[in-house]
Amino acid sequence: MISGAEQSIQELWQLTVIEHGLTVSIALIGTVLGALFGGIPSDAIGRKNTLFWIGVLYLVSAVGSALATDWYSFLFFRFIGGIGVGASSVAAPMYISEIAPADRRGRMVGMFQFNIVLGILIAYLSNYLLKDAGSSAWRWMLGVEAVPALAFVSLMLLVPKSPRWLVVKRGAVDEARAVLMQINPQTADAELKAIIASKGTPQTGISTSRLFSKQYSFPVMLAILFAVFNQVSGINAIIYYAPRIFEMTGLGKESALLSTTGIGVVNLLFTMIGLNLIDRVGRKRLMLVGSVGLILTLGLVARAFYVENFSGMMVPLCLFAYIAFFAMSQGAVIWVFISEIFPNQVRAGGQALGSFTHWIMAAGIAFIFPYITANLGAGNTFMIFAGMMVLQLLFVWRIMPETKGMALESVGRKTAAPADLKSEKVLEGYTTKTY
């Protein structure tokens, strides 16, 4: 929503470039705190209850931002909403991964990202439709979030609790079995036994709940690197500042807003493609293809800005292609992958770590993007993003494991086993056939 409102807000309160960057990024700063501490309520009161209170934060943020009378109150309500976003990136993928069957987990956790992308598209369309609503158009752009927020709060009352949280954190075996029977009666008992075993026995060798122990160093490294690469691709800079970027190419304000809606459409379509492929071709192969595509498209955007008198449509077309590659790879994979790689005992902490890294990078890039484009130029900025994607390609190729089709407890045992950290099979990607 802020992409359609940010220029009006800057003019309204006469913000400097630093203040403007803070206005856009303050929600992302909130996500950093939400992600950092989101694992605490997820473990203490459960994934379901945490998501309910996240919805309340969304509702308060929407109404407060729309009614803000000064810059400081606007920052506060944007910050509140950001806390909700950060906490949801911990609780929601984790909850879905813990109730999803192994063979459909990628698609089901990926629905978290799909709904984010759908929301972005609706936000772009809403911004375009509300652009002529007068001087208060930006208030309507932000205030309409209250409608889906209220629906979310109401519907969260209807979902069951996570069976893995019930067993590992509450010891409520019977209640967990009832949930597993709802999911799949044929596998409920076997899955329940695996969950109970994952709590830690001499046979499993998994007995510590300390995330930053040597035992979990491999999944910790994977989560941090994956989240960093997700953001140094420049995705949030492009999503948040898309109208401004398009105006830099010579498009008028109305055309820039319409082109931004095109980004939302492409994002949605290719996220759907990614979700249909993630459980078939696997997480790693999608990331390899996506990394190559991101390098090429970012390089072409940089070249377009380097060349004088370039066509105004060159940058939008390249950014559409960039969004397509991102949506079917990083966009579809990140929350699935991070929610899979940690054992049950430390999944909330591991998910929080990955989300915290993701959002602190997002906040930093959204904050400095106006500054670096103003001082280094758009061409150099996009070339930096392309260089980061070269490093991501090396990470995916040499380090990232495959988790397709594996039960969560199996993934947790393999990533947490110290002996496997030196295993060539793990570093090259494990498969269901191997284990």
Secondary structure, DSSP 8 states (H G I E B T S, - for coil): -HHHHHHHHHHHTT--HHHHHHHHHHHHHHHHHHHHHTHHHHHHT-HHHHHHHHHHHHHHHHHHHHH--SHHHHHHHHHHHHHHHHHHHHHHHHHHHHHS-GGGHHHHHHHHHHHHHHHHHHHHHHHHHHTTSGGGHHHHHHHTTHHHHHHHHHHGGGS---HHHHHHTT--HHHHHHHHHHH-TTTHHHHHHHHHHTT--TTT------TTSGGGHHHHHHHHHHHHHHHHTTHHHHHHHHHHHHHHTT--HHHHHHHHHHHHHHHHHHHHHHHHHTTTT-HHHHHHHHHHHHHHHHHHHHHHHHSTT--TTHHHHHHHHHHHHHIIIIIHHHHHHHHHSS-GGGHHHHHHHHHHHHHHHHHHHHHHHHHHHHHH-HHHHHHHHHHHHHHHHHHHHHT----TT--HHHHHHHHH-GGGGG-HHHHH---TTT-
